[in-house]
């Protein structure tokens, strides 16, 4: 996953620091904790504020989710115009003030109003948290970080449920301390600043990727052009359906097992399943590859089947884990899809609509099971038939799987290939058709990513048929082979040049050695000549030196006999010392003879 002491890989050639990543995870947790402090203190609050009506009790439970629905959409709209970091700062400050006010609430009405305010803050922050992931990460890293964020939310919820339960035993106000969690991003929001793009920058990125002929690239592009609306509707419906049925576990498991202790353990399995799936999201996607949507629906349905076929808590726990594990896979996977079908500027709006599906699913869950149960005569729910909510959930999953399968078949026939038309927003699809789509820049900004269920990137022609794809592949293969052949020829030429250079280098070394040997021979000859000349000079000096006479006086040397010019130039024999005259006379006589 690219972890190191310097942070995690972003998918954009950079790393995100650990403090910024922790800050991001806490922002995600902030969006899910409204209402968390209410459940453990509800029985106590009914005693603290006597006379609380049933309507007030219900409002206290659902107030955060009701508030989150419109303000999530509002937050998405504001995030396309206002500075996102300033929005985060002021919303967190608003959130903290409301959380501190719980300590001074005089009655149940004020508690309900404060809970509603907390829901407003969570709703506005929700699309910001999602788009921050899109700003900070790209490609597979972005998909994995959506999974990690979902997992960390469930870790936070598990810890929060346990902590608030213990704090409620001390004082009914203590559980509301958990709503002070926005203090962390309030104090450390600077760690995120360098990673987050502001609305103007997102508009510029949109123009650079697919609308570079626009006279004013900073001008906002319409939502219809910026988002693939049919794909967004498809993803939102899918997420709403699985969220609607998964709520049956938390709402109706207590009635199925009839034990508060066992129910508590099974509720923990719910959080645990969603948490684990988030951490292994990319691995699961690699394993599934194709048919992701259908497989996840069938797997969730299999989990519900195990829940109601037996009364054994262990089997029920396994069923809960399977259903929640694949729900935890689907949640970030579809969220990442909502980013891929939108431009950078419009992604925050798509994510805000997607986030609303979560609140709608949780709010409508009890009404759905109640009124559908009434159609089958199961009233009141769930006391009349504890298994019915889980049977109904299984039926919904099976029907949804059939609908998705039919959709896949119809789209495959319509496009004459095994995959639907690319999910790019219209402005990028138009640029693809005109040949102006900057794929490299789009990939850098995380807009174009491989889709595991489709198995390909956008082609040069968004409406290409299977024959066009084969032609493109053949052309690409031919060009690649030609490039490989040219590169091989270049490498062979370089090798020949290197070999020739080595041969020339060896010849040069041999010539240098021969020249050195010749120079050494000349030097040796010159040395011999020098020694011979020195010896000759010594002999001449000995001949011409005056010889001492008998009385010790020096006598002049005898006259030198002329040399025959034709005789070889050999040095004269050294003259022997003078002898008596008789010897000299004998020498002269011998000379004459």
C-alpha positions as CSV (number, residue, x, y, z in Angstrom):
1,X,0.0,0.0,0.0
2,X,3.0,2.3,-0.1
3,X,3.5,2.9,3.6
4,X,6.8,4.5,4.9
5,X,7.9,6.7,7.7
6,X,7.4,9.6,5.3
7,X,3.7,8.8,4.7
8,X,1.7,6.9,2.1
9,X,1.8,7.0,-1.6
10,X,-0.8,9.2,-3.2
11,X,-0.9,7.7,-6.7
12,X,0.3,11.0,-8.1
13,X,4.1,10.5,-7.6
14,X,4.1,12.1,-4.1
15,X,3.4,11.0,-0.5
16,X,0.8,12.2,2.0
17,X,2.1,12.8,5.5
18,X,0.9,10.7,8.5
19,X,-0.5,13.7,10.4
20,X,-2.5,14.8,7.4
21,X,-3.8,11.2,6.9
22,X,-4.9,11.0,10.6
23,X,-6.6,14.4,10.2
24,X,-8.4,13.1,7.2
25,X,-9.6,9.9,9.0
26,X,-10.9,12.0,12.0
27,X,-12.9,14.2,9.6
28,X,-14.5,11.1,8.3
29,X,-15.4,9.9,11.8
30,X,-17.0,13.3,12.5
31,X,-19.5,12.6,9.7
32,X,-20.7,9.4,11.4
33,X,-20.8,10.1,15.2
34,X,-24.0,12.2,15.4
35,X,-26.5,10.2,17.4
36,X,-23.7,8.0,18.9
37,X,-23.9,9.6,22.3
38,X,-27.7,9.4,22.4
39,X,-28.2,5.6,22.6
40,X,-26.4,4.9,25.8
41,X,-27.9,7.8,27.8
42,X,-31.5,7.6,26.5
43,X,-32.9,5.7,29.6
44,X,-31.0,8.1,31.9
45,X,-32.3,11.2,30.0
46,X,-35.8,10.0,30.3
47,X,-35.3,10.2,34.1
48,X,-33.4,13.5,34.0
49,X,-36.1,15.1,31.9
50,X,-39.4,13.6,33.1
51,X,-42.4,14.1,31.0
52,X,-40.6,13.5,27.7
53,X,-43.1,12.5,25.0
54,X,-42.7,9.5,22.6
55,X,-42.4,12.0,19.7
56,X,-39.5,13.8,21.4
57,X,-37.8,10.5,22.0
58,X,-38.1,9.6,18.3
59,X,-37.0,13.0,17.2
60,X,-33.9,12.8,19.4
61,X,-33.0,9.5,17.7
62,X,-33.5,10.6,14.0
63,X,-32.7,14.3,14.3
64,X,-29.0,14.1,13.2
65,X,-29.9,11.9,10.1
66,X,-32.8,14.2,9.1
67,X,-30.6,17.3,9.4
68,X,-27.8,15.6,7.4
69,X,-29.9,15.0,4.3
70,X,-30.5,18.6,3.1
71,X,-27.2,20.0,4.5
72,X,-25.1,17.4,2.8
73,X,-26.5,18.6,-0.5
74,X,-26.0,22.2,0.6
75,X,-22.4,21.5,1.7
76,X,-21.7,20.0,-1.8
77,X,-23.0,23.1,-3.5
78,X,-21.1,25.4,-1.3
79,X,-17.9,23.5,-1.7
80,X,-17.9,24.3,-5.5
81,X,-17.7,28.0,-4.7
82,X,-16.2,28.6,-1.3
83,X,-12.7,27.9,0.0
84,X,-13.0,24.3,1.3
85,X,-10.4,24.7,4.1
86,X,-12.2,27.7,5.5
87,X,-15.5,25.9,5.3
88,X,-14.0,23.0,7.3
89,X,-12.6,25.4,9.9
90,X,-15.9,27.2,10.5
91,X,-18.1,24.0,10.5
92,X,-15.7,22.3,13.0
93,X,-15.9,25.4,15.2
94,X,-19.7,25.4,14.9
95,X,-19.7,21.6,15.7
96,X,-17.6,22.1,18.9
97,X,-19.7,24.9,20.2
98,X,-22.9,22.8,19.9
99,X,-21.1,19.8,21.5
100,X,-20.1,21.9,24.5
101,X,-23.7,23.2,24.8
102,X,-25.0,19.8,25.7
103,X,-23.6,20.2,29.2
104,X,-25.9,23.2,29.8
105,X,-29.1,21.9,28.1
106,X,-32.1,22.6,30.4
107,X,-34.6,20.3,28.8
108,X,-35.2,17.7,26.1
109,X,-36.2,20.2,23.5
110,X,-32.8,21.9,23.7
111,X,-31.1,18.5,23.5
112,X,-33.0,17.7,20.3
113,X,-32.1,21.1,18.8
114,X,-28.4,20.6,19.6
115,X,-28.6,17.1,18.1
116,X,-30.1,18.7,14.9
117,X,-27.2,21.2,14.8
118,X,-24.6,18.4,15.2
119,X,-26.4,16.7,12.2
120,X,-26.0,19.9,10.2
121,X,-22.3,20.0,10.8
122,X,-21.9,16.4,9.9
123,X,-23.9,16.9,6.7
124,X,-21.7,19.8,5.5
125,X,-18.5,18.0,6.4
126,X,-19.5,14.8,4.7
127,X,-18.9,15.8,1.0
128,X,-15.8,17.6,2.0
129,X,-14.4,14.5,3.6
130,X,-15.1,12.5,0.4
131,X,-13.6,15.1,-2.0
132,X,-10.5,15.5,0.1
133,X,-9.7,11.9,-0.6
134,X,-10.2,12.6,-4.3
135,X,-7.8,15.6,-4.0
136,X,-5.1,13.8,-2.1
137,X,-5.1,10.4,-3.9
138,X,-5.5,9.0,-7.4
139,X,-5.9,5.6,-9.1
140,X,-5.8,2.5,-6.9
141,X,-4.5,4.5,-4.0
142,X,-7.7,6.6,-4.0
143,X,-9.9,3.5,-4.1
144,X,-7.9,2.0,-1.2
145,X,-8.1,5.2,0.9
146,X,-11.9,5.2,0.5
147,X,-11.8,1.7,1.9
148,X,-9.4,2.8,4.7
149,X,-11.5,5.8,5.6
150,X,-14.6,3.6,5.9
151,X,-12.7,1.1,8.0
152,X,-11.4,3.9,10.3
153,X,-15.0,5.2,10.7
154,X,-16.1,1.8,12.0
155,X,-13.0,1.6,14.3
156,X,-14.1,4.9,15.7
157,X,-17.7,3.8,16.1
158,X,-16.6,0.6,17.9
159,X,-14.5,2.6,20.3
160,X,-17.1,5.3,20.7
161,X,-19.9,2.8,21.6
162,X,-17.8,1.2,24.3
163,X,-16.5,4.5,25.7
164,X,-19.9,6.3,25.8
165,X,-21.4,3.2,27.5
166,X,-18.9,3.5,30.4
167,X,-19.1,7.3,30.5
168,X,-22.9,7.2,30.7
169,X,-22.6,5.3,34.0
170,X,-20.7,8.3,35.5
171,X,-22.8,11.2,34.2
172,X,-25.3,11.5,31.4
173,X,-23.4,14.5,30.0
174,X,-20.0,12.7,29.6
175,X,-20.9,10.8,26.4
176,X,-21.3,14.1,24.6
177,X,-17.6,14.6,25.0
178,X,-17.2,12.5,21.8
179,X,-18.8,15.4,19.9
180,X,-15.6,17.5,20.7
181,X,-13.6,15.4,18.2
182,X,-13.7,18.2,15.6
183,X,-11.1,20.0,17.8
184,X,-8.4,17.9,16.1
185,X,-9.0,19.1,12.5
186,X,-9.7,22.5,14.0
187,X,-6.2,22.6,15.4
188,X,-4.3,20.7,12.7
189,X,-6.2,21.7,9.5
190,X,-3.0,23.2,8.3
191,X,-1.6,19.7,7.6
192,X,-4.2,19.2,4.9
193,X,-3.9,22.6,3.3
194,X,-1.1,21.8,0.8
195,X,-3.0,18.7,-0.5
196,X,-6.5,20.2,-1.0
197,X,-7.6,21.9,-4.2
198,X,-9.8,24.9,-4.1
199,X,-12.9,25.4,-6.4
200,X,-11.1,27.6,-8.8
201,X,-8.2,25.1,-9.2
202,X,-10.7,22.3,-9.8
203,X,-12.3,24.3,-12.6
204,X,-8.9,24.9,-14.2
205,X,-8.1,21.2,-14.0
206,X,-11.4,20.4,-15.7
207,X,-10.7,22.9,-18.5
208,X,-7.2,21.5,-18.9
209,X,-8.3,17.9,-19.2
210,X,-11.3,18.1,-21.5
211,X,-12.3,21.7,-22.3
212,X,-9.1,23.5,-23.2
213,X,-10.8,25.5,-26.0
214,X,-13.0,27.3,-23.5
215,X,-12.2,31.1,-23.6
216,X,-12.5,31.4,-19.8
217,X,-11.3,28.1,-18.2
218,X,-12.2,29.4,-14.7
219,X,-15.8,29.6,-15.6
220,X,-18.0,26.9,-14.0
221,X,-19.3,24.2,-16.3
222,X,-22.9,23.0,-16.0
223,X,-23.6,20.0,-13.8
224,X,-25.1,18.2,-16.8
225,X,-21.8,18.5,-18.7
226,X,-19.6,17.8,-15.7
227,X,-21.2,14.6,-14.4
228,X,-22.4,11.4,-16.1
229,X,-25.9,11.7,-14.6
230,X,-27.2,8.3,-15.7
231,X,-24.2,6.6,-14.1
232,X,-24.6,8.7,-11.0
233,X,-28.2,7.7,-10.6
234,X,-27.3,4.0,-11.1
235,X,-24.6,4.1,-8.4
236,X,-26.8,6.0,-5.9
237,X,-29.7,3.6,-6.3
238,X,-27.4,0.7,-5.8
239,X,-25.9,2.2,-2.6
240,X,-29.3,3.2,-1.3
241,X,-30.7,-0.4,-1.7
242,X,-27.8,-2.1,0.1
243,X,-27.8,0.5,2.9
244,X,-31.6,0.1,3.3
245,X,-31.4,-3.6,3.9
246,X,-28.1,-3.7,6.0
247,X,-29.9,-1.5,8.6
248,X,-32.1,-4.5,9.4
249,X,-29.1,-6.1,11.3
250,X,-28.8,-3.3,13.8
251,X,-32.5,-2.7,14.1
252,X,-33.9,-6.3,14.4
253,X,-31.1,-8.5,15.6
254,X,-32.0,-7.8,19.3
255,X,-35.5,-9.2,18.7
256,X,-34.1,-12.3,16.9
257,X,-31.7,-13.4,19.7
258,X,-33.6,-12.2,22.7
259,X,-30.4,-11.6,24.7
260,X,-28.8,-8.2,25.3
261,X,-25.4,-9.7,25.8
262,X,-25.5,-11.8,22.6
263,X,-27.0,-8.8,20.7
264,X,-24.1,-6.7,21.8
265,X,-21.6,-9.2,20.5
266,X,-23.4,-9.5,17.2
267,X,-23.6,-5.7,16.8
268,X,-19.8,-5.6,17.3
269,X,-19.5,-8.2,14.4
270,X,-21.4,-5.7,12.2
271,X,-18.8,-3.0,12.8
272,X,-15.9,-5.5,12.5
273,X,-17.0,-6.9,9.1
274,X,-17.3,-3.4,7.6
275,X,-13.9,-2.4,9.1
276,X,-12.0,-5.4,7.8
277,X,-13.4,-5.1,4.3
278,X,-12.2,-1.5,4.1
279,X,-8.6,-2.4,4.8
280,X,-8.5,-5.2,2.1
281,X,-10.6,-3.4,-0.5
282,X,-8.0,-3.5,-3.4
283,X,-7.2,-7.1,-2.7
284,X,-10.9,-8.0,-3.0
285,X,-11.3,-6.1,-6.2
286,X,-8.3,-7.9,-7.7
287,X,-9.9,-11.2,-6.8
288,X,-13.3,-10.3,-8.1
289,X,-12.2,-8.6,-11.3
290,X,-15.6,-8.9,-13.2
291,X,-19.2,-9.0,-12.1
292,X,-18.4,-7.0,-9.0
293,X,-21.9,-5.6,-8.5
294,X,-23.8,-8.9,-8.9
295,X,-21.4,-10.8,-6.7
296,X,-21.7,-8.3,-3.9
297,X,-25.5,-8.4,-4.0
298,X,-25.4,-12.2,-3.9
299,X,-22.9,-12.3,-1.1
300,X,-24.9,-9.9,1.1
301,X,-28.0,-12.1,0.4
302,X,-26.1,-15.2,1.5
303,X,-25.3,-13.5,4.7
304,X,-29.0,-12.8,5.4
305,X,-29.8,-16.4,4.5
306,X,-27.5,-17.6,7.3
307,X,-29.0,-15.2,9.8
308,X,-32.6,-16.6,9.7
309,X,-32.1,-20.2,8.8
310,X,-30.9,-21.1,12.3
311,X,-31.1,-19.8,15.9
312,X,-27.4,-20.6,16.6
313,X,-25.6,-17.3,17.5
314,X,-22.4,-18.5,15.9
315,X,-24.1,-19.1,12.5
316,X,-25.9,-15.8,12.9
317,X,-22.6,-14.1,13.6
318,X,-21.1,-15.6,10.4
319,X,-24.0,-14.4,8.4
320,X,-23.7,-10.9,9.8
321,X,-20.0,-10.9,9.1
322,X,-20.5,-12.0,5.4
323,X,-23.2,-9.4,4.8
324,X,-21.4,-6.6,6.4
325,X,-18.0,-7.5,4.9
326,X,-19.3,-7.2,1.3
327,X,-21.4,-4.1,2.2
328,X,-18.1,-2.6,3.4
329,X,-16.6,-3.5,0.1
330,X,-19.4,-2.0,-2.0
331,X,-19.6,1.3,0.0
332,X,-16.1,2.7,-0.9
333,X,-16.0,1.0,-4.3
334,X,-19.1,2.8,-5.5
335,X,-18.0,6.0,-3.9
336,X,-14.8,5.9,-5.9
337,X,-16.9,5.4,-9.0
338,X,-18.8,8.6,-8.3
339,X,-15.5,10.4,-8.5
340,X,-14.5,8.8,-11.8
341,X,-17.8,9.8,-13.5
342,X,-17.3,13.5,-12.5
343,X,-15.0,16.3,-13.4
344,X,-12.7,17.6,-10.5
345,X,-15.0,20.6,-10.0
346,X,-18.2,18.6,-9.9
347,X,-17.0,15.6,-7.9
348,X,-18.0,17.2,-4.6
349,X,-21.6,17.5,-5.8
350,X,-21.7,13.9,-6.9
351,X,-20.2,12.8,-3.6
352,X,-22.8,14.9,-1.6
353,X,-25.6,13.1,-3.5
354,X,-24.0,9.8,-2.8
355,X,-23.7,10.6,0.9
356,X,-27.4,11.5,1.1
357,X,-28.2,7.9,0.1
358,X,-26.6,6.7,3.3
359,X,-28.8,9.0,5.5
360,X,-31.9,8.1,3.4
361,X,-31.3,4.4,3.8
362,X,-30.9,4.7,7.6
363,X,-34.0,6.9,8.0
364,X,-36.3,4.9,5.8
365,X,-35.2,1.5,7.0
366,X,-37.8,1.1,9.8
367,X,-40.6,2.5,7.6
368,X,-39.7,0.2,4.7
369,X,-39.8,-3.0,6.8
370,X,-42.9,-1.9,8.7
371,X,-45.1,-1.1,5.7
372,X,-43.9,-4.0,3.6
373,X,-44.5,-6.3,6.5
374,X,-48.0,-4.9,6.8
375,X,-48.6,-5.9,3.2
376,X,-47.9,-9.5,4.2
377,X,-49.9,-9.3,7.4
378,X,-46.9,-9.2,9.7
379,X,-48.0,-6.5,12.2
380,X,-46.7,-5.2,14.4
381,X,-43.1,-5.7,13.4
382,X,-40.8,-7.1,14.5
383,X,-42.4,-8.9,17.5
384,X,-44.8,-10.9,15.3
385,X,-42.2,-12.5,13.1
386,X,-38.5,-11.9,14.0
387,X,-37.2,-13.6,10.8
388,X,-39.2,-11.5,8.4
389,X,-36.9,-8.5,8.1
390,X,-34.0,-10.8,7.1
391,X,-36.1,-12.9,4.7
392,X,-37.2,-9.6,3.0
393,X,-33.6,-8.4,2.9
394,X,-32.6,-11.7,1.1
395,X,-35.4,-11.2,-1.4
396,X,-34.4,-7.6,-2.1
397,X,-30.8,-8.7,-2.8
398,X,-31.8,-11.5,-5.1
399,X,-34.2,-9.2,-7.1
400,X,-31.5,-6.5,-7.3
401,X,-29.0,-9.1,-8.6
402,X,-31.4,-10.1,-11.3
403,X,-32.0,-6.4,-12.3
404,X,-28.3,-5.7,-12.5
405,X,-27.8,-8.8,-14.6
406,X,-30.5,-7.8,-17.1
407,X,-29.0,-4.3,-17.2
408,X,-25.6,-5.7,-18.0
409,X,-27.0,-7.9,-20.8
410,X,-29.1,-5.1,-22.3
411,X,-26.1,-2.7,-22.3
412,X,-23.8,-5.3,-23.7
413,X,-26.2,-5.9,-26.7
414,X,-26.7,-2.2,-27.2
415,X,-23.0,-1.4,-27.4
416,X,-22.1,-4.6,-29.3
417,X,-19.4,-5.3,-26.8
418,X,-19.2,-6.8,-23.4
419,X,-19.0,-3.5,-21.5
420,X,-21.1,-0.3,-21.2
421,X,-20.1,2.9,-22.8
422,X,-17.4,4.7,-20.8
423,X,-18.6,6.4,-17.7
424,X,-16.8,9.6,-18.4
425,X,-18.8,12.9,-18.0
426,X,-20.1,14.4,-21.2
427,X,-17.5,17.1,-21.5
428,X,-14.7,14.5,-21.5
429,X,-16.6,12.1,-23.8
430,X,-17.0,14.9,-26.3
431,X,-13.3,15.7,-26.1
432,X,-12.5,11.9,-26.6
433,X,-14.6,11.9,-29.8
434,X,-12.8,15.1,-31.1
435,X,-9.4,13.8,-30.2
436,X,-8.6,16.5,-27.7
437,X,-8.9,14.5,-24.5
438,X,-5.7,14.7,-22.4
439,X,-5.5,11.2,-21.0
440,X,-2.1,11.7,-19.3
441,X,-3.3,14.9,-17.5
442,X,-6.6,13.2,-16.6
443,X,-4.8,10.2,-15.1
444,X,-2.6,12.6,-13.1
445,X,-5.7,14.2,-11.6
446,X,-7.2,10.8,-10.9
447,X,-10.1,11.2,-13.4
448,X,-9.3,8.2,-15.5
449,X,-8.7,5.0,-13.6
450,X,-8.9,1.3,-14.5
451,X,-12.4,0.0,-13.8
452,X,-12.2,-3.6,-12.3
453,X,-15.7,-4.4,-13.6
454,X,-15.1,-3.0,-17.1
455,X,-11.4,-3.9,-17.3
456,X,-10.3,-1.1,-19.6
457,X,-9.5,2.6,-19.8
458,X,-11.4,5.0,-22.1
459,X,-10.6,4.5,-25.8
460,X,-9.9,7.1,-28.4
461,X,-13.5,6.7,-29.5
462,X,-16.0,6.4,-26.7
463,X,-18.4,4.5,-29.0
464,X,-15.9,2.1,-30.5
465,X,-17.2,-1.3,-31.4
466,X,-15.4,-4.6,-30.8
467,X,-13.9,-4.4,-34.3
468,X,-12.5,-1.0,-33.6
469,X,-11.0,-2.3,-30.4
470,X,-9.3,-5.2,-32.3
471,X,-8.0,-2.8,-35.0
472,X,-6.6,-0.5,-32.3
473,X,-4.9,-3.4,-30.6
474,X,-3.4,-4.7,-33.9
475,X,-2.2,-1.2,-34.8
476,X,-0.7,-0.8,-31.3
477,X,1.0,-4.2,-31.5
478,X,2.5,-3.5,-35.0
479,X,3.8,-0.1,-33.8
480,X,5.2,-1.7,-30.7
481,X,7.0,-4.5,-32.7
482,X,8.4,-1.9,-35.1
483,X,9.7,0.2,-32.2
484,X,11.2,-2.9,-30.6
485,X,12.9,-3.8,-33.9
486,X,14.3,-0.3,-34.3
487,X,15.5,-0.3,-30.7
488,X,17.2,-3.7,-31.3
489,X,18.9,-2.4,-34.4
490,X,20.1,0.6,-32.5
491,X,21.5,-1.5,-29.7
492,X,23.3,-3.8,-32.3
493,X,24.8,-0.7,-33.9
494,X,26.0,0.6,-30.5
495,X,27.5,-2.8,-29.8
496,X,29.4,-2.8,-33.1
497,X,30.7,0.7,-32.4
498,X,31.9,-0.4,-29.0
499,X,33.6,-3.5,-30.4
500,X,35.3,-1.5,-33.2
501,X,36.5,1.0,-30.6
502,X,37.9,-1.8,-28.5
503,X,39.8,-3.2,-31.6
504,X,41.2,0.3,-32.4
505,X,42.2,0.7,-28.8
506,X,44.1,-2.6,-28.9
507,X,45.9,-1.6,-32.2
508,X,46.8,1.7,-30.7
509,X,48.2,0.0,-27.6
510,X,50.3,-2.4,-29.9
511,X,51.6,0.6,-31.9
512,X,52.5,2.4,-28.7
513,X,54.3,-0.7,-27.3
514,X,56.3,-1.1,-30.6
515,X,57.3,2.6,-30.6
516,X,58.4,2.2,-27.0
517,X,60.5,-0.9,-27.8
518,X,62.1,0.9,-30.8
519,X,62.8,3.9,-28.7
520,X,64.4,1.7,-26.0
521,X,66.6,0.0,-28.7
522,X,67.7,3.4,-30.1
523,X,68.5,4.5,-26.6
524,X,70.5,1.3,-26.0
525,X,72.4,1.8,-29.3
526,X,73.1,5.4,-28.4
527,X,74.4,4.3,-25.0
528,X,76.8,1.8,-26.6
529,X,78.1,4.4,-29.1
530,X,78.5,6.8,-26.2
531,X,80.6,4.3,-24.3
532,X,82.7,3.5,-27.4
533,X,83.3,7.2,-27.9
534,X,84.3,7.6,-24.3
535,X,86.8,4.7,-24.6
536,X,88.3,6.2,-27.8
537,X,88.7,9.5,-26.2
538,X,90.5,7.9,-23.3
539,X,92.9,6.1,-25.6
540,X,93.7,9.3,-27.5
541,X,94.4,11.0,-24.3
542,X,96.8,8.3,-23.2
543,X,98.7,8.5,-26.5
544,X,99.1,12.3,-26.6
545,X,100.1,12.6,-22.9
546,X,104.0,13.4,-22.6
547,X,106.0,10.4,-21.3
548,X,108.6,10.8,-18.5
549,X,112.3,10.6,-19.4
550,X,114.9,8.6,-17.5
551,X,115.9,11.6,-15.5
552,X,112.3,12.2,-14.6
553,X,111.7,15.1,-17.1
554,X,108.9,15.1,-19.6
555,X,109.8,14.6,-23.2
556,X,107.7,15.6,-26.1
557,X,105.7,12.9,-27.8
558,X,106.9,11.4,-31.0
559,X,105.5,12.7,-34.2
560,X,102.3,11.0,-35.1
561,X,102.5,8.8,-38.2
562,X,100.1,9.9,-40.8
563,X,97.1,7.7,-41.2
564,X,96.1,6.0,-44.4
565,X,92.8,7.7,-45.3
566,X,91.6,4.4,-46.6
567,X,92.5,2.5,-43.5
568,X,89.8,1.8,-41.0
569,X,89.4,4.3,-38.3
570,X,90.7,2.3,-35.4
571,X,92.3,3.7,-32.4
572,X,96.1,3.5,-32.2
573,X,97.6,1.0,-29.8
574,X,98.8,2.6,-26.6
575,X,102.4,3.4,-26.6
576,X,104.5,1.3,-24.1
577,X,106.9,3.1,-21.8
578,X,110.4,3.9,-23.2
579,X,113.1,1.3,-22.9
580,X,116.8,1.5,-23.3
581,X,118.1,2.7,-26.7
582,X,119.0,-0.8,-27.8
583,X,115.4,-1.8,-27.6
584,X,114.3,1.3,-29.5
585,X,116.9,0.5,-32.2
586,X,115.6,-3.0,-32.5
587,X,112.1,-1.7,-32.9
588,X,113.2,0.7,-35.7
589,X,115.0,-2.1,-37.5
590,X,112.0,-4.3,-37.4
591,X,109.9,-1.6,-38.7
592,X,112.1,-1.1,-41.7
593,X,112.3,-4.7,-42.5
